[in-house]
Amino acid sequence: MDRKLQAEFTAEVFAADFLEEKINATFFIGPYIERILADKAKVIYQYVEDPNYYGAAIKHVSGHQFIALNTFHPLRTRYFTAAHELWHLLEFNQILDQDFDHERAADRFAAAVMLPKALTKDIWPKLSKLYKYKEAIIHLADMSSMPYEAVSRRLEELDITTKVKKMDEQEWLLEREQLGLPESPLDQPKKLNLFVDYVNAIEEALSEHRIDPLAASNKLSRYSPEKAEMLQSQSIKEMHEAQKNEA
């Protein structure tokens, strides 16, 4: 078996085991994938205007795992990225050799987790009876919160259909418009800079007087701008009061 097939087969098997163990449900998990990810690692949401940057898995020297997700991309792309990055956190990675194609496996794992084999095979015939081929793909993409390209590719992987025409996300959006379908919030990014664990650590340091409000404000400016502004105002007020007392 070549590296490509090995990676895809392995990812498919592990995805089925993962779903059965963690979820054991007969529905699409959709946005819940980010909650699953947060149970495995500290998640950093960052808005980076780079169409080629989707996310990253980082292991700190402390042993803590971090996952960065770029909120510049549409929500459906972000959820797929979350599922992709989840692959890099799972324990069974330890048993795979160094030559294993992890990136290809991560993509297949993401598709298999977000579009489970049995569920997809059950739903697709029903959708394809109700709608023409492309419209059925769009509805399945909305139901699963997945990118259109990933849905189209998944149907091909599962040998459900051979009528797959390669289209990118922009072409699918145009197709959606031409079909007269309403816009989906999944096709829009939700600009977000959020790192909950970092914010909590700064607030703890502030409460224990290990840093002052102004220093905390500077550190929180990216991930909690409202708190940063409040702390900055507090610092300015305290400085003015101190100046008055000195006078």
Buried (B, 14 or more C-beta within 10 A) or exposed (E): EEEEEBBBEBBBEBBBEBBEEEBEEEEBBBBBBBEBBBEBBBBBBBBBEEEEBBBBBBEEEEEEBBBBBBBBBBBBBBBBBBBBBBBBBBEEBEEBEEEBBBEBBBBBBBBBBBBBBEBBBEBBEEBBEEBEBBBBBBBBBBBBBBBBBBBBBBBBBBEBBEEBEEBEBEEBBEBBEEEEEEEBEBBEBEEBBBBBBBBEEBBEBBEEEEBBBBBBBBBBBBBBEEBBEBBBEBBEEEEEEEEEEEE
